Amino acid sequence: MSTLPRLGAALKLDAFKQLEHWMRDHNRALEIQDFVTYTSLHSDRDGLLSAYAPLLDGYQGDIGIHGPFLGLDMSNPDPEIRTLITKRLIQGLEVAEALGGTHMVVHSPFTFWHKLNEQNYEWLRRDLFSASIECLEPVLIRAREIGCVLMLENIDDADPFVRVDLVRDIGSDFLKTSIDTGHAQLANGQYKAPPVPDFIAAAGDTLGHVHLQDADGYADRHWHPGEGTLPWPAIFNAIHKISATPRLLIEPRDREHQLPQTVEALEARGLAC
C-alpha cells in the first residue's frame, strides 16, 4: 500500500459521473461544486440532490461541498446583509447534510487592501473579525449539529496568517483553514505575498483542506498540477511537515477526464497518489 497522500477531486455532476469508478477505486475524497449559486440552492436544488443520490450510494470516500460564495462577504459591515449571508451559508449546510457531506468550503473576506491598510486604519482588523464572527456564529452552531466542518479558503488574501488568526479566535472544532494553492500563487505573484509553502506553514494545525491547482502567479488558472509554475515538491513537503492531515482535492477548471493521468504523473514523482 502506498504511503503517499491520497488525492481527491472537486467536481461538478457531469465530471463526477465520468470519473465515478476512478474515484471509488481508491475511496478518493469528493468535493461537490454544483451548489455555489443562488439558483443551485433554490430552483435547481432538488433536481441536483436527486441526481447525486444514486451516484453517492455506498460511496466510501469523504464527501464535502463548496459552499455558496458569490457576493457573500461574511465581514460585510451591514448587519442586515450579514443576516442574509448567514442564511445562505446555512442553506449550503443543509445541502451538505443531504449529501452526507462533512466539510463545506467558505470564502475568506480578507483582501490585499486590508493587508496594505491594517496599520492605516486601527479599527479595520477588529471590525472585520467582529463582523465575520457574528456572521458565522449561527452557521457554526448548525455545522456542529450535522457534523460538517467549515473550511475557510484564501481568495484575495495577501497575509497567510489573518485567516488562521480568525480561526483560532473563534476556536471551534467545526472551523478550519483551507488553502487554495493557485490563489496563494496569485497573491505571491501580484501582491508579493509569501510563497505557497509559507501559506501552508502558517496554517499549521488549523489546516483542514487544500485545493490543489496550478497557476502562473498572474490569474486564477485552475490548471492541473504540473501545468503551471507551482513548486509541487515543496508544497507536498510543507503539507507533510505540519501536524494536520488536510483533505487534498485537485480543483481543475476543465479537462477533468485527465485527472487520472495528472495523479499518475504526481505519483511518478513520488508526491501523491
C-alpha positions in Angstrom: 0.0 0.0 0.0 1.3 3.5 -0.9 2.3 5.8 1.9 1.8 8.8 -0.4 -1.1 11.2 0.4 -4.3 10.2 -1.5 -5.8 12.9 -3.6 -9.4 13.6 -4.1 -11.1 15.9 -6.6 -13.5 18.9 -6.6 -16.1 18.2 -9.3 -19.5 19.0 -10.7 -22.1 16.4 -11.5 -21.1 15.6 -15.1 -17.4 15.3 -14.3 -18.2 13.0 -11.3 -20.3 10.8 -13.5 -17.4 10.4 -15.9 -14.8 9.7 -13.1 -17.0 7.8 -10.6 -15.2 4.5 -11.0 -11.8 6.1 -10.6 -12.9 8.0 -7.6 -14.5 4.9 -6.0 -11.5 2.6 -6.7 -9.4 4.3 -4.0 -12.1 6.0 -1.9 -11.0 9.4 -3.0 -12.4 12.4 -1.3 -15.1 14.2 -3.3 -16.0 17.9 -3.1 -19.3 18.6 -4.9 -19.1 22.0 -6.6 -22.7 22.4 -8.0 -24.1 24.3 -5.1 -22.4 27.7 -5.2 -25.1 29.9 -6.8 -28.4 31.2 -5.8 -30.3 29.0 -8.3 -28.5 25.9 -7.2 -29.7 26.5 -3.6 -33.3 27.2 -4.8 -34.8 26.2 -8.1 -32.1 23.7 -9.1 -31.5 22.2 -5.6 -33.9 19.2 -5.5 -33.0 18.1 -9.0 -29.3 18.1 -8.3 -29.8 16.3 -5.0 -31.8 13.6 -6.8 -29.2 13.3 -9.5 -26.4 12.8 -6.9 -28.3 10.3 -4.7 -27.7 7.1 -6.7 -24.1 8.2 -7.5 -23.2 8.5 -3.8 -25.0 5.4 -2.7 -22.3 3.3 -0.9 -19.6 5.9 -1.6 -16.7 5.3 0.9 -14.6 8.4 0.3 -15.0 11.6 2.3 -17.7 13.9 0.9 -17.9 17.7 1.1 -19.3 20.6 -0.9 -18.1 24.0 -2.0 -20.5 26.4 -0.2 -22.2 29.4 -1.8 -19.9 32.4 -2.2 -20.9 34.8 -5.0 -21.4 38.2 -3.3 -21.3 36.7 0.2 -18.7 38.7 2.2 -19.0 37.5 5.8 -17.3 40.7 7.0 -19.9 43.0 5.5 -20.4 45.9 7.9 -24.2 46.0 7.3 -25.8 43.6 9.8 -28.9 43.2 7.7 -26.8 42.0 4.8 -24.9 39.7 7.1 -28.1 38.1 8.2 -28.8 37.1 4.6 -25.2 35.8 4.2 -25.7 33.7 7.3 -28.9 32.3 5.8 -27.2 31.4 2.5 -24.4 29.6 4.3 -26.9 27.6 6.4 -28.7 26.7 3.2 -25.3 25.4 2.0 -25.0 23.3 5.1 -28.5 21.8 4.5 -27.3 20.7 1.1 -24.1 19.2 2.7 -26.3 17.3 5.2 -28.5 15.9 2.4 -25.4 14.7 0.5 -23.7 13.2 3.6 -21.0 15.9 3.4 -18.6 16.5 6.3 -17.0 19.7 5.0 -18.1 22.9 3.3 -15.7 25.5 1.8 -16.4 29.1 2.6 -14.5 32.1 1.2 -12.3 34.4 3.2 -13.3 38.0 3.4 -9.7 39.3 3.6 -8.1 41.2 0.8 -4.8 42.8 -0.4 -6.3 46.2 0.5 -6.8 45.1 4.1 -3.2 44.0 4.3 -2.0 47.3 3.0 -4.2 49.3 5.3 -4.2 47.4 8.6 -1.9 50.0 10.2 -3.6 52.9 8.4 -7.0 52.2 10.0 -6.7 50.9 13.5 -10.3 49.7 13.6 -10.0 47.7 10.4 -9.0 44.2 11.7 -11.2 44.5 14.7 -14.3 45.3 12.7 -13.6 42.6 10.1 -13.2 40.0 12.8 -16.2 41.1 14.7 -18.5 41.0 11.7 -17.2 37.7 10.5 -17.6 36.1 13.9 -21.2 37.4 14.2 -22.0 36.1 10.7 -20.5 32.7 11.3 -21.9 32.1 14.8 -25.3 30.6 13.8 -23.6 28.8 10.9 -21.2 27.0 13.2 -24.0 26.0 15.5 -25.7 24.3 12.6 -22.4 22.9 11.4 -21.8 21.2 14.7 -25.3 19.8 14.7 -24.7 18.0 11.4 -21.0 17.2 11.8 -19.8 19.4 8.9 -16.6 21.4 9.2 -16.3 24.8 7.5 -13.1 25.3 5.6 -12.1 29.0 5.3 -10.4 29.4 1.9 -7.9 32.1 0.9 -9.2 34.1 -2.0 -7.6 37.5 -2.3 -5.6 37.1 0.9 -2.1 38.6 0.9 -1.5 37.7 4.6 -1.3 34.0 5.2 -1.9 34.5 8.9 -5.1 36.5 9.1 -7.4 33.6 8.3 -5.5 31.5 10.8 -5.9 34.1 13.5 -9.7 34.3 12.8 -10.0 30.5 13.1 -8.0 30.5 16.3 -10.1 33.4 17.8 -13.3 31.6 17.1 -11.9 28.3 18.5 -14.5 25.9 17.0 -13.7 22.4 16.1 -16.0 23.0 13.1 -14.0 25.8 11.5 -10.6 25.1 9.9 -8.3 26.8 7.5 -8.3 26.0 3.8 -5.6 26.8 1.3 -6.1 27.1 -2.5 -2.6 26.8 -3.9 -3.4 28.8 -7.1 -4.9 31.6 -5.1 -1.8 31.7 -2.9 0.4 31.7 -6.0 -1.6 34.6 -7.5 -1.1 36.5 -4.2 2.6 35.8 -4.4 2.9 37.0 -8.0 0.6 40.0 -7.8 0.8 41.2 -4.2 4.3 39.9 -3.2 2.7 37.7 -0.6 4.8 34.8 0.8 5.1 31.7 -1.5 2.6 28.8 -1.3 4.6 26.6 1.1 4.7 29.5 3.6 0.8 29.7 3.5 0.8 26.0 4.4 3.3 26.5 7.3 1.3 29.5 8.6 -1.9 27.4 8.7 -0.2 24.6 10.7 -2.5 22.5 12.8 -5.6 24.6 11.7 -5.3 23.3 8.1 -8.2 21.1 7.2 -8.4 21.3 3.5 -6.4 22.1 0.4 -7.5 22.9 -3.2 -4.6 21.8 -5.4 -4.5 23.8 -8.6 -1.7 25.1 -10.8 -1.3 28.6 -12.0 1.2 31.2 -13.2 1.1 33.8 -10.4 -0.9 36.1 -12.7 -4.5 34.8 -12.6 -6.7 32.2 -11.0 -6.0 29.5 -13.7 -7.1 26.2 -12.0 -4.7 24.3 -14.3 -3.9 20.7 -13.5 -0.9 20.3 -11.1 2.2 20.2 -13.2 1.0 22.7 -15.9 2.0 25.9 -14.2 4.7 27.3 -12.0 3.9 26.0 -8.6 6.7 24.2 -6.7 4.9 20.9 -6.1 7.7 19.0 -4.2 8.0 22.0 -1.8 4.2 22.1 -1.4 3.8 18.5 -0.6 6.8 18.7 1.7 5.2 21.6 3.6 2.0 19.6 4.0 4.0 16.6 5.3 5.7 18.8 7.9 2.6 20.1 9.6 0.7 18.1 12.2 -2.6 18.4 10.4 -3.9 15.9 7.9 -6.0 18.1 5.5 -8.2 16.8 2.8 -6.3 17.2 -0.5 -8.5 17.9 -3.6 -7.4 18.7 -7.1 -9.7 21.5 -8.3 -9.3 21.9 -12.1 -11.3 24.3 -14.2 -11.6 21.9 -17.1 -10.4 18.6 -18.7 -11.5 16.7 -15.6 -11.2 13.5 -17.6 -7.4 13.9 -17.4 -7.3 13.7 -13.6 -6.2 10.1 -13.6 -3.2 11.0 -15.7 -2.5 14.0 -13.6 -2.4 11.9 -10.5 -0.3 9.3 -12.2 2.3 12.0 -13.0 2.4 13.2 -9.4 2.8 9.6 -8.2 5.7 9.0 -10.6 7.4 12.0 -8.9 6.8 10.4 -5.5 4.5 13.2 -4.4 0.9 11.9 -4.1 -1.3 9.1 -5.5 
